[in-house]
Each structure stands twice: as structure tokens, then as C-alpha cells.
Amino acid sequence: MIRKQTGKLSVPAVILLVLLPLAAGLLCLGIGRVRLSPAEVFRVLLDAALNRRATSIADSTVINTRLPRVLLSLLCGAGLSVSGCAFQSLFANPLATPDTVGVASGASFGAALGILLGFGVTGIQGMSFLMGLLAVGLTWTVGRSRDRSLNAVVLAGIMIGSLFSALVSLVKFTADSETQLPAITYFLMGSFQGASYKNLAIGCIPVLAGMAVLFLIRWRMNLLPLSEDEVRSFGIRMKALRVVTVTAATVVTSSCVGMCGQVGWIGLLVPHMCRMAFKNNHLSLVPASISIGAAFMAVVDTAARSVSAQEIPVSVLTAVIGAPFFILLMRRTGGWKL
């Protein structure tokens, strides 16, 4: 599937990665209390594209209820997955996640604070975005060292992440126990239930922009685990490359948290799944992470809203699925390697 000489994807692999999230989205649109076949879903989408008048329950179910949710799950799955891939490469650490530098914790605090202050969707997403950037800025400032090692940044990220987690607990403590506290708790557990075209339109811009940056610099991301002298021999400044990578991944992660809460395991599990099939060359690894992450999140969210009468938080399912799979993956490969 991969051209070994260059690390580029072959034409069949490109087609597969493009079709995978599209197929997953099409199937997910038909699953729910109102069961629809892929042909029926396709007919509804075609009618909507041609501006034909919606007259059936199927039209309303797909266009008004399921489509924004499936689109949001595809977007956030792709974003969290490629962000995890970027952080793992940046720190040369297979256990790195979008929260390694405190992004997810900072964004969660921003979202919780926005709910506490009574902000709407735009305000919550904005607060999440700003606090995610603030968390990374603090981590990078505290973790700067003279030897330019990233070990200090990782330690600083743990401290800043713990600080913002404590602030989330403080927000919960001060929130109204009847209205605000349940809303904050359920949101932070991860859910796409509140998906709408409005918050999708607002949140997709930074997510798509950050993903586009990571996609465009994907060949340079192969240099991240190397030393600064080795990178300089390629005519590339390591500091600038790190800043661009961290900024893009932070923008994506904080925007995703602002839209769907803190969904764990996607940024850790999916890049490892991709490495099993596409190896470590980011020319193929980045697009694979985007495609498989999108499809994986859409399927998990569909299961979360379909397996029981009451919707299960997405983060619960990702942990239930991710932990055993990751243990099996570790035992099969004999450990973690980058």
C-alpha cells in the first residue's frame, strides 16, 4: 500500500483513505432508532444537495439530526488523531497525547468556565480555544531549558495540565448543582449530542486550518525526533518547526474540546493503529491518521447513541475499546516503538 522508496501512498491506498471516512459516515447516518439503508441515506443527501423539498421522516432525521453529528464526529476524530500523531513525533514518545503539553486540560477549563458564565456555543468554543492556547504557552514558557531538551517541556506539561484540572474541579465546585454542574460534567465526559450546523461552522475553521498545516509540513515532521544539528543540515530550523507543529496541533485540539468535550484515547490509539499499517513516515502516517481517526470516531459515536436507550458518553466507550486494544497491541509488537 505504501511505496517504500519514498514513503508516499500508492494510488489504491489514497483511494481507500478517502473512501473510508465517507463510507463510515454514510453507514452511521442510517443507524439509530429510525433505521435507514445506505441507498435511502444517499437518496436523502442527494435530495438535499439538489434543494428538493424534504417530506419524509427519513429526510428530517438525516439532515436535521444525524448529519451535523456525524460531520462533527468525523471532524473531531480526524483532528484529535492527527494532533496525537504530531505530539508523539514531536516528543519522540509513543505515549504522548494532545494533553502532554496541557492542551486538553486547558481547553476543558475554558469550556467549563464558559458554561459557568452562561455563554452560548460561540462563547464556550472561544473560551476553550483561548485557554488551550494559554495552557500551551505556559507549558512552553515554564519548560524552556538551556540545553533545548523537550524533557523539561513534558514535565511542565504535566504540571500545567494538573493545574488546569484543579481549576476545572474548582469551577465544578462553584457551579450550581441543579443546572450548571450536570451540564459541565456531561460536556467534559465527551458528547456530540449538542452538534448543530452553527457550532460546526464556527469550530471547523480552526480545526481544518490546523490539520491543513500539519498535512503540508508532514514530510518535515519526519525530522522532529532528530537532533537539532541533524535537522539544520537539511536547511530547516528546528525551533520554527517545533513551534509550527505545536501551534497547529494545539489549535486543532482546543477547538475539538470546545465542540465535543474531552474525548480520550483517540490521539493515542489511532496513530499507533496507523503505524502498524503505514510505518513511521509522516508522508503516509498523517493522512492515514486523519482518515482512520475520522472513521473510528464516527463509528464509536454511533455506538454511543445506539447501543442503549440512554446515550453513553463517548469518552467512556473510547476508553473501554481503547485500553484492551492498546494492551493487545503492546503485547503483539513487544513494546512501543517510534
Salt bridges, closest charged atoms under 4 A:
ASP47 OD2 - ARG43 NH1 3.09
ASP47 OD1 - ARG52 NH1 2.81
ASP59 OD1 - ARG43 NH1 3.11
GLU228 OE2 - ARG148 NH1 2.71
GLU228 OE2 - ARG232 NH2 3.55
ASP229 OD1 - ARG232 NH1 2.89
ASP301 OD2 - ARG69 NE 2.91
GLU311 OE2 - ARG69 NH2 2.50
